[in-house]
């Protein structure tokens, strides 16, 4: 690619001037350098344009297929190892969550059974107190038991405590 203004015809330089030869040679060398410079600039611009156009982006827990191919070409079998590890880790996470949920369900069941036993025990205690002539104490135990049960049903379940963040330590 050449610029029409960059090529100066040699006939325009004065032959009679003492510096005319220098002017002619400067113009001639400039005419040769500029197209080469323009070609280099054009090639660099193409390279930059191509690199911008070929920009790739990948998001995900596993490498992109291109990266898998590069891993496998560097060390055969690496892509298979990475994939197998990813699948094993996913299975482990799901199994751990399943076990935690089952433990939580069992914990809730045990807590309910304990609460039920305490209520039945307090009612038996109230009955014994009432039959033995301690009606006021029986009423107090019955009221406090009913209040505890109602409070337990109305109370929202407490959220799990969050792990302390590193900023809290400062």
N, C-alpha and C positions, 0 to 999 in steps of 0.2 A: 504494500500500500504506500503510495507516494503522494506527497503534497505538491501541487502545481507551483506554489509560491516558493518552495524550498529549492527548486532547481533553477539556478540562474544561468542563462546562456553565457558561454565564454566570450562571445562577440561583444558583449556590452562593456567589458573592461577596456579601458583606454590602453592602446599599445604604446603610445608615445610617453606616457607618464613613467617616471623612474620607478615608482612603486607599483606599476601596473602588473608586473609579473607576480609580485606578492599577492596583489588583490585577486588575480586570476587563480593562483594556486590555493588561496584561502577559500575562494568561492568553490573551486573544484573539490577540495577535500571536504568542505561542509556539505556539498551536494552528495558525496559518497557516504558520509557518516549519518546524515539524517535518515535516509531510508533504512539503514541498518538499525539505527536507534528506534525508529518507528516500528520495524518488524519485531524487535525485542519487546517493546512496550505492548504491541498487539498480542504477541504470544503470551506474555505475562497476564494480560487482561483476559485472554481466553482461559488460561489456567485458573485464574481466580474465579471467573464466571462458572467454569465447570465445577470447581470445588464447592461453590455455593449451591449450585443446582443439585449436586450429588450428596448433599448433606443428609445423613441418615439419623433417625431417632428411634430408640427402642425403649419401651417401658415394660417392666414385668419382673417377676421374681427370678426368672431364668434368663440366661444370655440369649441374644438374638440368634437366629439360624446361621447368620454369617459368622458370628463369634464362635458358635459350636464348630463350624467347619474349620475355623482357624485353630481352635483348641485341638481338634482331631488331627489336623495336619502337623501340628507341632509335636503332639504326643498321642499316637493312635490309641483309641479307647477312652480318651478323656471325656468326650461328650457323653458317652454311655454312663460313665461313672457319675458325672454331674447330674444327669437325668435320674438315675437310680437313687442318688442321695436326696434329690428334691422330692421324689415320690415317697421315700422312706420317712423323710422329715414331715411331710404332710400327713402321712398315716399316723405317725407318732403324735402329732398335735391333735388330730381328731380323736385318737384313743384316749389321750390325756384329758381332753375336754369331756369325753363320755364318762370316764371314771370319776372326774370331779363332780359332774352332774348327778351321777348315781350316789356318790357319797353325800352330796347335799340333800338329796331326796331322803336318803336313809336317816340323816341327821334330823330332818324335819319330822319324820315319822316317830323317831325316838323321843323328841321333845314333846310331841303331842301325847304320846303314851305316858310320859312322866307327868305332864300336866293333868291328864285324866286321872291317874292314880292319886295325885295330890288332892284333887277335888273330891274323889270318892273317900279318901282318908279323912279329909276335913269334915265331910258330911257325917261319916261314922263317928268322928270325935264330937261333933255338935249333938248328935243323937245320944251319945253316952253322957255328955254334960247335961243335956236337958232331962234325961231320965234320972240322973243322980241329984237333981235339985239345983243345979247351977244354970238357971235359965238366962241370966244376964250375960254370963261368960259365953254360953252357947250362941246367943244372939250376936255378940261381938265377933266371935269366930265365923259365924255364918255370913255376916255382913262383910267382914274383911275378905273372906273367900270369894264371895260374889263380886266384890269390887276388884279383886285381883284378876278374876276371869274376864270381867268386862274390860278392864284396862288392857289385858293381853290381847283381846280381840280388836280393840280400837287402836292400839299402838301400831304404827306403821313399822314394817320390818326395817331394821337398821341396815344402811348401806355398808358395803365392805369398806374398811379404811383404805385410803389410797396410800400407795407407797410414797415415802417422803422423797421430794425432788432434791437434786443436788443444790438448788438455790436455797432451800430451807436451812441447810447446814451453815451457810455463810452469815 
